[in-house]
């Protein structure tokens, strides 16, 4: 795709891959960035 702004697209791709492949608990263990965690949907914040 002819997008020149790479950072947002990489974040979107990373979140998409995360949502497809990682369980919520695994994702929170792997991701140390609070900023990234805040970008996740509620179901991926480890809420039980």
N, CA, C and O atoms as a Maestro MAE file, in Angstrom:
{
 s_m_m2io_version
 :::
 2.0.0
}

f_m_ct {
 s_m_title
 :::
 protein
 m_atom[192] {
  # First column is atom index #
  i_m_mmod_type
  r_m_x_coord
  r_m_y_coord
  r_m_z_coord
  i_m_residue_number
  s_m_chain_name
  s_m_pdb_residue_name
  s_m_pdb_atom_name
  i_m_atomic_number
  :::
  1 25 0.841 -1.189 0.000 1 A "UNK " " N  " 7
  2 3 0.000 0.000 0.000 1 A "UNK " " CA " 6
  3 2 0.876 1.239 0.000 1 A "UNK " " C  " 6
  4 15 1.917 1.254 0.657 1 A "UNK " " O  " 8
  5 25 0.481 2.269 -0.716 2 A "UNK " " N  " 7
  6 3 1.338 3.431 -0.898 2 A "UNK " " CA " 6
  7 2 1.306 4.397 0.264 2 A "UNK " " C  " 6
  8 15 1.177 5.606 0.072 2 A "UNK " " O  " 8
  9 25 1.423 3.871 1.467 3 A "UNK " " N  " 7
  10 3 1.400 4.734 2.648 3 A "UNK " " CA " 6
  11 2 2.820 5.144 2.995 3 A "UNK " " C  " 6
  12 15 3.711 4.296 3.060 3 A "UNK " " O  " 8
  13 25 3.044 6.445 3.220 4 A "UNK " " N  " 7
  14 3 4.390 6.918 3.513 4 A "UNK " " CA " 6
  15 2 4.620 7.098 5.002 4 A "UNK " " C  " 6
  16 15 5.764 7.246 5.432 4 A "UNK " " O  " 8
  17 25 3.567 7.089 5.791 5 A "UNK " " N  " 7
  18 3 3.705 7.202 7.243 5 A "UNK " " CA " 6
  19 2 3.765 5.793 7.815 5 A "UNK " " C  " 6
  20 15 2.753 5.094 7.870 5 A "UNK " " O  " 8
  21 25 4.963 5.378 8.243 6 A "UNK " " N  " 7
  22 3 5.178 3.969 8.546 6 A "UNK " " CA " 6
  23 2 4.862 3.608 9.990 6 A "UNK " " C  " 6
  24 15 4.383 2.507 10.261 6 A "UNK " " O  " 8
  25 25 5.122 4.517 10.916 7 A "UNK " " N  " 7
  26 3 4.951 4.165 12.328 7 A "UNK " " CA " 6
  27 2 3.518 3.726 12.668 7 A "UNK " " C  " 6
  28 15 3.348 2.654 13.248 7 A "UNK " " O  " 8
  29 25 2.484 4.504 12.333 8 A "UNK " " N  " 7
  30 3 1.119 4.074 12.676 8 A "UNK " " CA " 6
  31 2 0.759 2.736 12.031 8 A "UNK " " C  " 6
  32 15 0.091 1.909 12.651 8 A "UNK " " O  " 8
  33 25 1.199 2.521 10.791 9 A "UNK " " N  " 7
  34 3 0.862 1.271 10.115 9 A "UNK " " CA " 6
  35 2 1.541 0.086 10.793 9 A "UNK " " C  " 6
  36 15 0.938 -0.978 10.930 9 A "UNK " " O  " 8
  37 25 2.805 0.264 11.223 10 A "UNK " " N  " 7
  38 3 3.474 -0.829 11.923 10 A "UNK " " CA " 6
  39 2 2.772 -1.135 13.236 10 A "UNK " " C  " 6
  40 15 2.640 -2.300 13.613 10 A "UNK " " O  " 8
  41 25 2.322 -0.102 13.934 11 A "UNK " " N  " 7
  42 3 1.589 -0.321 15.182 11 A "UNK " " CA " 6
  43 2 0.291 -1.069 14.897 11 A "UNK " " C  " 6
  44 15 -0.061 -2.003 15.619 11 A "UNK " " O  " 8
  45 25 -0.408 -0.669 13.867 12 A "UNK " " N  " 7
  46 3 -1.659 -1.342 13.506 12 A "UNK " " CA " 6
  47 2 -1.402 -2.804 13.161 12 A "UNK " " C  " 6
  48 15 -2.152 -3.686 13.579 12 A "UNK " " O  " 8
  49 25 -0.342 -3.061 12.398 13 A "UNK " " N  " 7
  50 3 -0.010 -4.439 12.040 13 A "UNK " " CA " 6
  51 2 0.354 -5.247 13.271 13 A "UNK " " C  " 6
  52 15 -0.049 -6.403 13.402 13 A "UNK " " O  " 8
  53 25 1.110 -4.648 14.170 14 A "UNK " " N  " 7
  54 3 1.519 -5.347 15.389 14 A "UNK " " CA " 6
  55 2 0.302 -5.681 16.246 14 A "UNK " " C  " 6
  56 15 0.192 -6.790 16.769 14 A "UNK " " O  " 8
  57 25 -0.604 -4.729 16.388 15 A "UNK " " N  " 7
  58 3 -1.815 -4.984 17.174 15 A "UNK " " CA " 6
  59 2 -2.674 -6.055 16.513 15 A "UNK " " C  " 6
  60 15 -3.255 -6.897 17.197 15 A "UNK " " O  " 8
  61 25 -2.754 -6.025 15.190 16 A "UNK " " N  " 7
  62 3 -3.549 -7.020 14.473 16 A "UNK " " CA " 6
  63 2 -2.972 -8.413 14.674 16 A "UNK " " C  " 6
  64 15 -3.706 -9.362 14.947 16 A "UNK " " O  " 8
  65 25 -1.647 -8.533 14.537 17 A "UNK " " N  " 7
  66 3 -0.991 -9.823 14.738 17 A "UNK " " CA " 6
  67 2 -1.156 -10.290 16.176 17 A "UNK " " C  " 6
  68 15 -1.393 -11.470 16.435 17 A "UNK " " O  " 8
  69 25 -1.027 -9.351 17.107 18 A "UNK " " N  " 7
  70 3 -1.183 -9.681 18.528 18 A "UNK " " CA " 6
  71 2 -2.577 -10.224 18.803 18 A "UNK " " C  " 6
  72 15 -2.731 -11.227 19.499 18 A "UNK " " O  " 8
  73 25 -3.580 -9.571 18.264 19 A "UNK " " N  " 7
  74 3 -4.962 -9.983 18.512 19 A "UNK " " CA " 6
  75 2 -5.238 -11.360 17.920 19 A "UNK " " C  " 6
  76 15 -6.046 -12.116 18.460 19 A "UNK " " O  " 8
  77 25 -4.573 -11.691 16.815 20 A "UNK " " N  " 7
  78 3 -4.814 -12.992 16.188 20 A "UNK " " CA " 6
  79 2 -4.072 -14.121 16.892 20 A "UNK " " C  " 6
  80 15 -4.546 -15.257 16.908 20 A "UNK " " O  " 8
  81 25 -2.910 -13.819 17.474 21 A "UNK " " N  " 7
  82 3 -2.031 -14.905 17.903 21 A "UNK " " CA " 6
  83 2 -1.840 -15.023 19.405 21 A "UNK " " C  " 6
  84 15 -1.468 -16.094 19.884 21 A "UNK " " O  " 8
  85 25 -2.081 -13.963 20.168 22 A "UNK " " N  " 7
  86 3 -1.729 -13.983 21.583 22 A "UNK " " CA " 6
  87 2 -2.970 -14.037 22.460 22 A "UNK " " C  " 6
  88 15 -3.967 -13.363 22.199 22 A "UNK " " O  " 8
  89 25 -2.890 -14.847 23.497 23 A "UNK " " N  " 7
  90 3 -3.917 -14.801 24.531 23 A "UNK " " CA " 6
  91 2 -3.715 -13.530 25.346 23 A "UNK " " C  " 6
  92 15 -2.591 -13.034 25.430 23 A "UNK " " O  " 8
  93 25 -4.779 -12.985 25.952 24 A "UNK " " N  " 7
  94 3 -4.650 -11.743 26.725 24 A "UNK " " CA " 6
  95 2 -3.557 -11.821 27.784 24 A "UNK " " C  " 6
  96 15 -2.771 -10.886 27.931 24 A "UNK " " O  " 8
  97 25 -3.500 -12.922 28.519 25 A "UNK " " N  " 7
  98 3 -2.499 -13.038 29.585 25 A "UNK " " CA " 6
  99 2 -1.088 -13.050 28.993 25 A "UNK " " C  " 6
  100 15 -0.185 -12.406 29.527 25 A "UNK " " O  " 8
  101 25 -0.900 -13.780 27.894 26 A "UNK " " N  " 7
  102 3 0.409 -13.840 27.259 26 A "UNK " " CA " 6
  103 2 0.824 -12.466 26.754 26 A "UNK " " C  " 6
  104 15 1.976 -12.059 26.903 26 A "UNK " " O  " 8
  105 25 -0.128 -11.756 26.156 27 A "UNK " " N  " 7
  106 3 0.180 -10.452 25.598 27 A "UNK " " CA " 6
  107 2 0.650 -9.475 26.661 27 A "UNK " " C  " 6
  108 15 1.596 -8.719 26.442 27 A "UNK " " O  " 8
  109 25 -0.011 -9.490 27.816 28 A "UNK " " N  " 7
  110 3 0.369 -8.556 28.867 28 A "UNK " " CA " 6
  111 2 1.733 -8.911 29.437 28 A "UNK " " C  " 6
  112 15 2.454 -8.029 29.904 28 A "UNK " " O  " 8
  113 25 2.101 -10.196 29.406 29 A "UNK " " N  " 7
  114 3 3.436 -10.576 29.865 29 A "UNK " " CA " 6
  115 2 4.499 -10.137 28.865 29 A "UNK " " C  " 6
  116 15 5.598 -9.739 29.252 29 A "UNK " " O  " 8
  117 25 4.169 -10.212 27.578 30 A "UNK " " N  " 7
  118 3 5.150 -9.909 26.544 30 A "UNK " " CA " 6
  119 2 5.314 -8.409 26.335 30 A "UNK " " C  " 6
  120 15 6.398 -7.948 25.978 30 A "UNK " " O  " 8
  121 25 4.246 -7.646 26.555 31 A "UNK " " N  " 7
  122 3 4.287 -6.211 26.250 31 A "UNK " " CA " 6
  123 2 4.564 -5.420 27.519 31 A "UNK " " C  " 6
  124 15 3.747 -5.410 28.440 31 A "UNK " " O  " 8
  125 25 5.708 -4.760 27.570 32 A "UNK " " N  " 7
  126 3 6.073 -3.981 28.741 32 A "UNK " " CA " 6
  127 2 5.650 -2.534 28.637 32 A "UNK " " C  " 6
  128 15 5.746 -1.791 29.614 32 A "UNK " " O  " 8
  129 25 5.180 -2.117 27.468 33 A "UNK " " N  " 7
  130 3 4.858 -0.710 27.257 33 A "UNK " " CA " 6
  131 2 3.428 -0.413 27.674 33 A "UNK " " C  " 6
  132 15 2.482 -0.946 27.096 33 A "UNK " " O  " 8
  133 25 3.273 0.439 28.678 34 A "UNK " " N  " 7
  134 3 1.930 0.815 29.111 34 A "UNK " " CA " 6
  135 2 1.188 1.536 27.992 34 A "UNK " " C  " 6
  136 15 -0.029 1.413 27.859 34 A "UNK " " O  " 8
  137 25 1.938 2.291 27.191 35 A "UNK " " N  " 7
  138 3 1.295 3.020 26.104 35 A "UNK " " CA " 6
  139 2 0.657 2.043 25.119 35 A "UNK " " C  " 6
  140 15 -0.466 2.263 24.665 35 A "UNK " " O  " 8
  141 25 1.364 0.972 24.788 36 A "UNK " " N  " 7
  142 3 0.808 0.003 23.853 36 A "UNK " " CA " 6
  143 2 -0.387 -0.713 24.465 36 A "UNK " " C  " 6
  144 15 -1.385 -0.956 23.786 36 A "UNK " " O  " 8
  145 25 -0.287 -1.049 25.742 37 A "UNK " " N  " 7
  146 3 -1.404 -1.708 26.423 37 A "UNK " " CA " 6
  147 2 -2.647 -0.824 26.378 37 A "UNK " " C  " 6
  148 15 -3.760 -1.323 26.217 37 A "UNK " " O  " 8
  149 25 -2.460 0.472 26.517 38 A "UNK " " N  " 7
  150 3 -3.601 1.388 26.475 38 A "UNK " " CA " 6
  151 2 -4.268 1.396 25.101 38 A "UNK " " C  " 6
  152 15 -5.451 1.715 24.987 38 A "UNK " " O  " 8
  153 25 -3.514 1.045 24.059 39 A "UNK " " N  " 7
  154 3 -4.073 1.028 22.710 39 A "UNK " " CA " 6
  155 2 -4.896 -0.226 22.439 39 A "UNK " " C  " 6
  156 15 -5.638 -0.278 21.459 39 A "UNK " " O  " 8
  157 25 -4.772 -1.231 23.293 40 A "UNK " " N  " 7
  158 3 -5.451 -2.495 23.054 40 A "UNK " " CA " 6
  159 2 -6.927 -2.407 23.417 40 A "UNK " " C  " 6
  160 15 -7.314 -1.628 24.288 40 A "UNK " " O  " 8
  161 25 -7.753 -3.212 22.743 41 A "UNK " " N  " 7
  162 3 -9.163 -3.306 23.146 41 A "UNK " " CA " 6
  163 2 -9.278 -3.856 24.555 41 A "UNK " " C  " 6
  164 15 -8.351 -4.495 25.053 41 A "UNK " " O  " 8
  165 25 -10.404 -3.614 25.196 42 A "UNK " " N  " 7
  166 3 -10.594 -4.018 26.588 42 A "UNK " " CA " 6
  167 2 -10.361 -5.504 26.797 42 A "UNK " " C  " 6
  168 15 -9.835 -5.901 27.837 42 A "UNK " " O  " 8
  169 25 -10.739 -6.332 25.836 43 A "UNK " " N  " 7
  170 3 -10.621 -7.771 26.030 43 A "UNK " " CA " 6
  171 2 -9.164 -8.228 26.048 43 A "UNK " " C  " 6
  172 15 -8.886 -9.367 26.421 43 A "UNK " " O  " 8
  173 25 -8.226 -7.358 25.649 44 A "UNK " " N  " 7
  174 3 -6.814 -7.721 25.665 44 A "UNK " " CA " 6
  175 2 -6.061 -7.066 26.824 44 A "UNK " " C  " 6
  176 15 -4.831 -7.098 26.856 44 A "UNK " " O  " 8
  177 25 -6.780 -6.479 27.766 45 A "UNK " " N  " 7
  178 3 -6.114 -5.837 28.901 45 A "UNK " " CA " 6
  179 2 -6.020 -6.776 30.096 45 A "UNK " " C  " 6
  180 15 -5.605 -6.357 31.177 45 A "UNK " " O  " 8
  181 25 -6.398 -8.039 29.919 46 A "UNK " " N  " 7
  182 3 -6.296 -9.006 31.003 46 A "UNK " " CA " 6
  183 2 -7.376 -8.844 32.045 46 A "UNK " " C  " 6
  184 15 -7.214 -9.305 33.175 46 A "UNK " " O  " 8
  185 25 -8.474 -8.201 31.696 47 A "UNK " " N  " 7
  186 3 -9.565 -8.025 32.653 47 A "UNK " " CA " 6
  187 2 -10.279 -9.354 32.858 47 A "UNK " " C  " 6
  188 15 -10.654 -10.026 31.897 47 A "UNK " " O  " 8
  189 25 -10.463 -9.727 34.128 48 A "UNK " " N  " 7
  190 3 -11.102 -11.012 34.414 48 A "UNK " " CA " 6
  191 2 -12.262 -10.785 35.371 48 A "UNK " " C  " 6
  192 15 -12.945 -11.737 35.749 48 A "UNK " " O  " 8
  :::
 }
 m_bond[191] {
  # First column is bond index #
  i_m_from
  i_m_to
  i_m_order
  :::
  1 1 2 1
  2 2 3 1
  3 3 4 2
  4 3 5 1
  5 5 6 1
  6 6 7 1
  7 7 8 2
  8 7 9 1
  9 9 10 1
  10 10 11 1
  11 11 12 2
  12 11 13 1
  13 13 14 1
  14 14 15 1
  15 15 16 2
  16 15 17 1
  17 17 18 1
  18 18 19 1
  19 19 20 2
  20 19 21 1
  21 21 22 1
  22 22 23 1
  23 23 24 2
  24 23 25 1
  25 25 26 1
  26 26 27 1
  27 27 28 2
  28 27 29 1
  29 29 30 1
  30 30 31 1
  31 31 32 2
  32 31 33 1
  33 33 34 1
  34 34 35 1
  35 35 36 2
  36 35 37 1
  37 37 38 1
  38 38 39 1
  39 39 40 2
  40 39 41 1
  41 41 42 1
  42 42 43 1
  43 43 44 2
  44 43 45 1
  45 45 46 1
  46 46 47 1
  47 47 48 2
  48 47 49 1
  49 49 50 1
  50 50 51 1
  51 51 52 2
  52 51 53 1
  53 53 54 1
  54 54 55 1
  55 55 56 2
  56 55 57 1
  57 57 58 1
  58 58 59 1
  59 59 60 2
  60 59 61 1
  61 61 62 1
  62 62 63 1
  63 63 64 2
  64 63 65 1
  65 65 66 1
  66 66 67 1
  67 67 68 2
  68 67 69 1
  69 69 70 1
  70 70 71 1
  71 71 72 2
  72 71 73 1
  73 73 74 1
  74 74 75 1
  75 75 76 2
  76 75 77 1
  77 77 78 1
  78 78 79 1
  79 79 80 2
  80 79 81 1
  81 81 82 1
  82 82 83 1
  83 83 84 2
  84 83 85 1
  85 85 86 1
  86 86 87 1
  87 87 88 2
  88 87 89 1
  89 89 90 1
  90 90 91 1
  91 91 92 2
  92 91 93 1
  93 93 94 1
  94 94 95 1
  95 95 96 2
  96 95 97 1
  97 97 98 1
  98 98 99 1
  99 99 100 2
  100 99 101 1
  101 101 102 1
  102 102 103 1
  103 103 104 2
  104 103 105 1
  105 105 106 1
  106 106 107 1
  107 107 108 2
  108 107 109 1
  109 109 110 1
  110 110 111 1
  111 111 112 2
  112 111 113 1
  113 113 114 1
  114 114 115 1
  115 115 116 2
  116 115 117 1
  117 117 118 1
  118 118 119 1
  119 119 120 2
  120 119 121 1
  121 121 122 1
  122 122 123 1
  123 123 124 2
  124 123 125 1
  125 125 126 1
  126 126 127 1
  127 127 128 2
  128 127 129 1
  129 129 130 1
  130 130 131 1
  131 131 132 2
  132 131 133 1
  133 133 134 1
  134 134 135 1
  135 135 136 2
  136 135 137 1
  137 137 138 1
  138 138 139 1
  139 139 140 2
  140 139 141 1
  141 141 142 1
  142 142 143 1
  143 143 144 2
  144 143 145 1
  145 145 146 1
  146 146 147 1
  147 147 148 2
  148 147 149 1
  149 149 150 1
  150 150 151 1
  151 151 152 2
  152 151 153 1
  153 153 154 1
  154 154 155 1
  155 155 156 2
  156 155 157 1
  157 157 158 1
  158 158 159 1
  159 159 160 2
  160 159 161 1
  161 161 162 1
  162 162 163 1
  163 163 164 2
  164 163 165 1
  165 165 166 1
  166 166 167 1
  167 167 168 2
  168 167 169 1
  169 169 170 1
  170 170 171 1
  171 171 172 2
  172 171 173 1
  173 173 174 1
  174 174 175 1
  175 175 176 2
  176 175 177 1
  177 177 178 1
  178 178 179 1
  179 179 180 2
  180 179 181 1
  181 181 182 1
  182 182 183 1
  183 183 184 2
  184 183 185 1
  185 185 186 1
  186 186 187 1
  187 187 188 2
  188 187 189 1
  189 189 190 1
  190 190 191 1
  191 191 192 2
  :::
 }
}
